[in-house]
């Protein structure tokens, strides 16, 4: 039997502040200005947050999400407040008794779901509305146990493994609108870049389209009782990447025909009912601008290899020492190694039994002349084994001011690629996808940075790198 874990923060020692607000019964039109009581409640919150003696503390959405214990509804007993901006709307019926808030109107880094016993909530919590939530007495968990969608609810179910909706009374006394509504600027991403951290965030993907086999189809299949999943695709380098568009059978646009052209799509990242897959959910089909021509992937025959390293001359179980490459331990003593398995050579970083509390190892490519050609793309094969924690990370960076020696003095910009996850099979290489490098000039270096530990068994996994190449026209 699961036991409920109470979250107690240090700042909860001071007695809580309670707030109340009200609106006229049945009046949920989007207000130009709030009522006196609700305005007063929001101002009281802001004043308390600026008063170190009030006992009320702000918590970021990112930090709030770390309080989740998967499969468990956890009561919040501290006097903490979270602020966010609404990203989803139930105006078209594609969301129901829920909305998401993200931590900033633009360039957001985290979002969280609010489950509430209120329909047509868009009239009160419209897209872009700044919202404050007094969390004391509420619960953090999942609406469907194990689905991974971090949610604020008003109670827990009988089994204690799921949160239930905020009651109307809790909505009125703990969920407050500020007077301002900000413009939510969609976060520009590729389908291949969307991951769990984007759930609840309003994103936009360019070069999007529906496959030709969906021509003439509607958003929702007439035979589906709850929702329909349609495949979206986007040109990404030499091929297509795909993503799931999920639309509720109760959406007002359910029988609208899917756009036949190409363009952009903007929506909120969510998950399927059981949490098995990430999906994109539209606030409205008007958030699709697909009246242009469909995109066509790049032709591999138009490109040539500029830089290539297959690591097949590796010496098994030796310290990595390839000409032009930099092998650097930024923290701890562990370096990248050369490995060979079944005749295939590759580079590997593992902090297993290093004896260090923290290991940070860099492997940096030879310099690449970015002015000698155009339209450059990076590609590599990557794998993991014994990866047990998201904190045991692999990150990929580029630099144009690295001098070939002093790694710490260089300016490194992180780039996105398809990297291994805990769920991936051990020792199985996956393709990074094509990483666009065409915006860089001068001499470019690519750096692979792994963070782990030799003394923490959850952080002593390994990453394997193979078939590094840069392609260009």
N, C-alpha and C positions, 0 to 999 in steps of 0.2 A: 504494500500500500504506500502510495506516495504521500509525503508530508509536505505541507506548505512552508516555504522558506520566506520569512519576513525580511524585507530589505531595510536595514537600519543604517543610515548615514550619520556621520559625526555631527553634522549640523542639525540633526533632528532633536537634539537635546532641549532646544528652546521650544516653547509651546507654539502650536500652529496658529496661523491667521486664517479666518474664514471669510468667504466672500459670497455675496448674493447678487443676483441680477434678475431682471424680469423684462419680458416684452408683453405687449398687449396680446391677449388670447387670439390665436389664429393669425396674427400679423407676422408673416415671415418674409415679407418683401425685402429685397436687398436694400439696406438703409444707406442713405447718403450720410447721415450722422446717427449715432447710437442714442438710445434713451439715456436719461440722466443717471439712472441707477447703474446701467451697464458701463457707461463711461466712467462713473465713479469707481466701480469695481476694478476696471483695468488700471486706472490711475493709482489706486491703492496698491495693486500688485507691483507696479513700476516703482512706486515710492519705497515699498518694503524691500524690493530687490536691491535698492541703493542704500538701504539702511543696514549696516552690519549687525545691529542689535535686534533686528526684527525677527530673526529666526527663520526667515524665508530665503531660499537659495535657488538660483537658476541652475538647470542642468541642460546640457546640449542633447539633441536627439541622438547623436552618436554615442554619448556616454549612457544615455537612458537605455539604449538597445542592449548594452552590455549586461544589463540586469536580467535579461531573459534567461530563464532555465527552461530549455526545450522540453515540451511535454508536461509543463507545470505552470499553473497560474499563481503568480507571486504578488502578494499584497505590498503596496508601497506605503510605508508608515512614516516617511520623512516629510518634512515641510519643504517640498521642492516644486518648482514650476518649470515647465518646458514651453518654449515658444516656437512656432512654425508658421508656414504659409501653405494654404490649401492648394492642392494640385489636382484633385479629382472632383467630379461633379456628377450628381445623380439626376441632373435635369433631363437627360435622354433615357434614363432607366438602365444604363449600362453598369451602374454601381448601385448597391442597395444596402441601406443602413450602415454605411461606412464612408469615410473619406480619408485621404492621406494628407499629411503635412510634411514639407521638407524644410531644411534648416536655413534656406536662403532663396530669395526670388530668382537669383541667377547663380550659376556655378555651384549648385548644391552638392553636399557630400553625404547626406544621410536623410532618410525619411522614415516615417512610422505611420501605422494605420490606427484610426480611431473607430471603434465599433460603438454604435449608438442606436437607441430605440427611437429613431426619428426618420421619417420619410420626407422627401423633398427638402433635404437639408441644404441644397444649393441656394435656397432662398435666404438662408441665414449665414451659412458658411460657404460663400461663393469663392470661386477660383481666385487665388491671390490674396484672400483675406488673411491678415495677421491674426493669429490665434494664440491665446495663453491658456494652459491647462494646469489647474491646481491639482497635483497628482496625489496628495495625501488621501489615503483611503481607497484609491483606485487600484487596478490590477494590471500587471504586465504579463503577457503570455501570448498564446495563439488562439484564434477562434476555432481552428481545427487542429487538434493536437499533433505536433510534429510537422506541420506544413511549412514552418520556418518564416512565416510572415509575422514580424513582431508587432503586437497590437496592444493598445490601451483599452481596457474594458472596465466595466463598473462593478463586476462581481466575478465569482468563479462558479463553475458548475459543480454538481454533486461529487464528481470524481476528483475535482481539484486539478484537472489537467487541461482545462480550457477556460478562457475568459468569456464572459457574457457581456452583452451590450450595456453601455451607460444608460441608466434610466432617464426619463425626461426630467426628473428632479435633479439628477446629477449633471445633466446637460446644462440646466439653468444655473446651478450653483458652483460648477467647477470648470466649465468650458466657456471661455470668454472671447468675444470678438474685440479686436482693437478697431478704431475708426477708419484705419487706412486699408486700402486694397492695392497691392502691388501688382505690377505686370510680371507674370511668370515667364521667364525666358527659357525656352526648352534647352536642355543640355544636349549638345550635339554629340552623337555617338554613332558607331557602326553596330550592326547587329552582332558582329563577332566580339564586340567589346562589352556587351551588356552582361552583367553578372548579378549575384545576390545583393550586392551593395546598392544596386540601382532600384530595388523594389520600393515603390511609392514615389519615385522621382519622375518628373515630367521630362521626357526625352524626345529628340527628333532625329530621324535617320533620313539621309539624302539617298538619291539613286535607288529608291524603293519602288517595288512593283509586285503585282501578283503574277504567278506563273501562267503561261498560256492555257493550261488545262483548267483554269478556274474562270475563263472567259464566260461572261453571262451569268455567273453564279451570284447569289445574294450573300450578304454578310452572315445571315443565319439560315441554315437548312430548315425547311418547313417541318421536317420530321424530328428535329431536335427539341426536346422539352425544356432544356435549361440553357445551354450555350453551344456555340459552334466554333471550332478552331479552323482558321484558314491560314495557309502558308504564305508568308511574305518573303520576298527575296530582294537582295541588293547586290549590285556589282561590287566585287571586292577583289581587286587585282586581276588574276587570270580566270576567275570563276565567280560563283555566286555564294553568298552566305544567306542563310535562311533564319526565320524567326516565326513564332506563332502569334497570330492575331486572334484574340478570343473575344467573342461578342455574345452578350446575354440575349436569350430568347425574349426578354422583356424590353429590349432596347427599341426605341421609337424608330430607328433606322434599320431594323433587322432585315427587312425585305428590300432594302435599297440594293441596287446592282453594284458589285465591286468595280472600282475604277479600271478602265481598260488600258490606261497609259502608265507613264512613270513619273516620278517626282519625289515628294517628301511625305513622311508620315510622322505625326506627333501624338504621343499618348503616354499613359502612365504604366510603368513596368509593374506587373503583378505576377501571380502564380496561379497554376491550375488548382482545382478544388482540393486535391490531396497534396499539393505542394511539390509534385514531381517535376514540373517544368516551369520555366519562366515564360511569361506571355506579355503581350502588349494589349492594353485595354484603352479604347478610345473614349474621350469625353463626348465627342461628337464626330460623325463621319465628315464634318466640315474641316476637321483637323488633318484630313488627307488632301494633299495638293498633287494629284496624279493625272493632270491633263496634258502633260508633255510626252515626249517620246520615251520609250523604254531604253534603258541603258544596255550597253554591250560590254562584256568583260574584255580586258586587254588580251591581245594575241601574243602568246609566248614566243612566236616566231619573229616578232618585232624586237625582241630583247636579246641581249648577250650577257654572259657572266663577266662581271668586273673583278670581283674578289671571290675566292672560293677556298674553303678548307674542309676536307672530309675527315681529318684526324686519323686516317688509316695507317700512318707511320708511327702511331703511339706505341710506347713501350709499356707493357702492362704493369700496373701498380707502381708507377714512377711519378715523381713530381712533374707537373706539366711544364714543358720547356720547349715551346715551338717558336721558331724565329719570328720576330716582330710582335709577338703577343706579350702582354704583361700579366703576370701572376702575382697578386698582391694580397697580403693578409692585413686588412684594416683594423681588425681586432682579433685577438687570439693568435695562435701559431699555425693554424691549419691553412694549407694552400690547395689549389685545384690540382688534380692528379690526371695522369694519362691511364686509360683503361682499355682493355681489349677483350671482347667476348665473341666467340665463334668467328674470329677473323675480322670483326668490325671494331675499329678504333673510335674512341670518343673521349671527351673531357668530362670529368666528374668532380663535384664538390660534396664532401660528406664530413660532418663534424663528429661522427660517431667515434667515441672514445678519444676525443682530442684532449681531454683533460681541462678544457677551457669552459668557463661559465658562459662566455659569449664568443661566437666565431662569426666574423664577417669576411668573406673572401670575394675578391674581384678577379674576373678574367676579362681582359681588354684586348680587342682586336687590333691588328695593324691599322695605320691610318689609311683612309680612303679618300682619294682626290675627287671631290664632288663637283669640280669645275670642268672635268674632262668629258662629261657626258650629261645627259638629262634623264629625268623620269626614273630615278633610282628607287629600288625596292629591296628591303632586307628580308631574308628568309632563312630559317634554321629548323632543325628537328630537336625536340626537347622531351625529356622524360623524368620521372621521379620514382623513387622507391623508399619505403618506410616513412612516408610523410604522414605525420599524426596531428599537426597543428597548422592553422593558417598563419601563425607567427613565424613558422619556419619557411621564410619567403625566398622566392627568386624574383628579382626585379631587373629590368633591362633599361639601360640609359645610353644616351649619346652625348658626345662633347666635341666642340670645335676649338676649344682652347687647351686641351690636354697636351702637355709637352712631351709625352712619351715616357715620363719618369715619375712625376709627382702627382699621384692619383688624387690625393686629398685637396690639392690646390686648384684642381680643374673645376669648371662649371659643368654639372651633369644634369641633363634633362631626361626625365623618365618618359619612356614610350610604351605604347600598348601593344601586346601581342597575345596570341593564344598560348597560355602557359599551363603547365600541369596543375591539377587539383587533387585533393585527397581522394576523390572518388575515381580517379583514373587508375587503370591497372599498372602495377609496378613494372618497371623496365620496358614499358611500351612507349615508343617514341610517337609524338604527335607533331603535326605541322604547325608552325608558328603563325601561318598565314602570311600574306604579303604586307610588310610594314612600310608605309610610304615615307621615303627619306628625301623626296625631291625638293623640299623647301630649304635644305641646308646647302651651304657653300663652304669653300675652303677644304681643310682636311678634317674628316669626320672619324671619330673613334666610337666603337660600340662596346659598352661594358655590361657584363653579366655579374650581378651582385647577389650573393646568397647570405642570408642571416640564419644562424642556428646556434646550437650549444652542444658541447660534449658531455656536460654533466646533467642536462635535463633531457630525459629520454623522450619527451614529447617534441623536442626540437633537434633531434639528431638524424633527421632524414637526409636524403641525398638527391641532387639534381644532375642530370646527364645531358650534355650538349653534343650535337653532331651536325654535320652537313651545313656548315655556316656558308652563306653566299650572299652577294649583293648583285642584283640584276639591274641593267639599265638599257636605255635606247641609244 
